Structures are given as C-alpha cells and as structure tokens.
Amino acid sequence: MPRSLHVRLDDASVAALEIVRGDGLTDSEAVRTALQEAASRRRVRSAIRDEVRRLAVDERDREEMRVIREQLAELAPPLSD
C-alpha cells in the first residue's frame, strides 16, 4: 500500500531536490528516485564491506595476494635516491 510522507527540508535538501527534479520530475517522483538510488548505493557498499570481511579471513586469498605482491616487487624498477 502506498505510504504518504511529510518532511521539512533544510536548504541543502531543497537544493538537492532541485537537482533531482532537473529531469522534469515532480517532487514525489524526485524523492522516490533519490530514495531508490540511495538504497541501491547502500546495498552496494554493504556488499563490498561483506566481501572485504570475507577476504580478510580467507587465508588462501591472503597468501595468494602476498605471492602476487612479491612477484610485482621483483618486476618493479629499483627505487632511485
């Protein structure tokens, strides 16, 4: 069921709403769009955090990365003073 929401916007929020409305959206459409985009970004960030945590405890992955770092270090030109 659709839900109605009433908010008071500060100056920064009014400016942000105008940007989102720049595509010709109504206030309601702009707010829905902004909420959906924000939720999508949060889901992506959450998935990345979960992946980082998973990899941080994966000993095989950590060992593989150590070997790759060593191989890359061998290929790198010597540091000049």
C-alpha positions in Angstrom: 0.0 0.0 0.0 1.4 3.4 -0.9 2.6 5.5 2.1 2.4 9.2 2.4 5.4 11.1 4.0 5.7 14.7 5.1 9.1 16.2 5.5 10.6 19.6 6.3 13.6 20.3 4.0 16.6 22.3 5.0 18.4 24.5 2.5 20.8 21.7 1.4 17.9 19.3 0.9 16.0 21.9 -1.1 19.0 22.3 -3.4 19.4 18.6 -3.7 15.7 18.1 -4.6 16.1 20.7 -7.3 19.0 18.8 -8.8 17.0 15.6 -8.8 13.9 17.4 -10.2 16.1 18.7 -13.0 15.0 15.8 -15.2 11.4 17.2 -15.1 10.3 15.0 -12.2 7.6 16.0 -9.7 8.6 16.4 -6.0 7.2 12.9 -5.3 9.0 11.3 -8.2 12.2 13.0 -7.3 12.0 11.9 -3.7 11.2 8.3 -4.7 14.1 8.3 -7.2 16.5 9.7 -4.7 15.5 7.1 -2.1 15.8 4.2 -4.5 19.3 5.5 -5.7 20.4 5.9 -2.1 19.2 2.4 -1.1 21.0 1.0 -4.1 24.3 2.7 -3.2 23.9 1.4 0.4 23.3 -2.2 -0.8 26.4 -2.0 -3.0 28.6 -0.6 -0.1 27.2 -3.2 2.2 28.1 -6.0 -0.3 31.6 -4.6 -0.7 32.1 -4.5 3.1 30.9 -8.1 3.4 33.3 -9.1 0.6 36.2 -7.3 2.3 35.4 -9.1 5.6 35.2 -12.4 3.9 38.5 -11.9 2.1 40.2 -10.6 5.3 39.8 -14.0 6.9 40.5 -16.1 3.8 44.0 -17.4 4.4 44.3 -18.8 0.9 43.4 -15.4 -0.6 45.8 -13.6 1.7 48.6 -16.0 0.8 47.9 -15.6 -2.9 48.0 -11.8 -2.6 51.3 -12.0 -0.7 52.8 -14.0 -3.6 51.5 -11.6 -6.1 52.9 -8.6 -4.2 56.3 -10.3 -4.1 56.2 -11.1 -7.9 55.2 -7.5 -8.6 58.0 -6.2 -6.4 60.5 -8.3 -8.4 59.3 -6.7 -11.6 59.3 -3.1 -10.3 62.3 -1.0 -11.3 64.7 -0.2 -8.4 63.9 2.9 -6.4 66.3 5.8 -7.2 67.5 8.1 -4.5 
